Amino acid sequence: MIAGSDAERQGGRSGEAAELADLLKRVAARDAAAFSALYKRTSARLYGVVARILAGGEAAEALQEAYVRVWEKAGDFDPAKGSALAWMATIARNRALDEVRRVRPPSASLDEGEGFELADEAVDPLAARERSEALAALIGCLERLEKDKRSMVLLAYYHGLSREALAKRFGAPAPTIKTWLRRSLAQLRDCLAS
């Protein structure tokens, strides 16, 4: 009975994947009704992707811009390379990361002049110690990962590289990269919890 339930769920997932792929194909042909259906079926999940990176209004705006990109690029979707939802999630994630980079440029100069303020010299020693201990614990747990997995985690979650970029860099398919990242994060969680 349980095996049947698992098979039904799996079949439901693949059925949904096929439906989303079909909707994207129709969107590529500029079918507004298909776009509306696609939005209704996926917006909550894609909002979750964006909301992990941006807050409130910024997340909602980035999600809308991601759907504009989906509308424009729907013809680029190739079901042989992955699911429609994963393709759309990548667009949404990249749009959110673009917004983070736009708002917080990676190399802010100290010569910013107007509006530049020095940090408050009064540091909360207890908070600084807690941050330092948490950082030391994280570094220790990262060191327990295999060298490639540690590099992959840092490149993905600290530098913002996509799975596709990591796949090229490490010579592995994107789904394998996803699995490696998921397992590495689980290892980190377990390590930090102990």
Sequence and secondary structure as in RCSB ss.txt:
>XXXX:A:sequence
MIAGSDAERQGGRSGEAAELADLLKRVAARDAAAFSALYKRTSARLYGVVARILAGGEAAEALQEAYVRVWEKAG
DFDPAKGSALAWMATIARNRALDEVRRVRPPSASLDEGEGFELADEAVDPLAARERSEALAALIGCLERLEKDKR
SMVLLAYYHGLSREALAKRFGAPAPTIKTWLRRSLAQLRDCLAS
>XXXX:A:secstr
 HHHHHHHHHHHHHHHHHHHHHHHHHHHTT HHHHHHHHHHHHHHHHHHHHTTS HHHHHHHHHHHHHHHHHHGG
G  TTTS HHHHHHHHHHHHHHHHHHHHS SS  S   TT     S   HHHHHHHHHHHHHHHHHHHHS HHHH
HHHHHHHTS   HHHHHHHHTS HHHHHHHHHHHHHHHHHHHH 
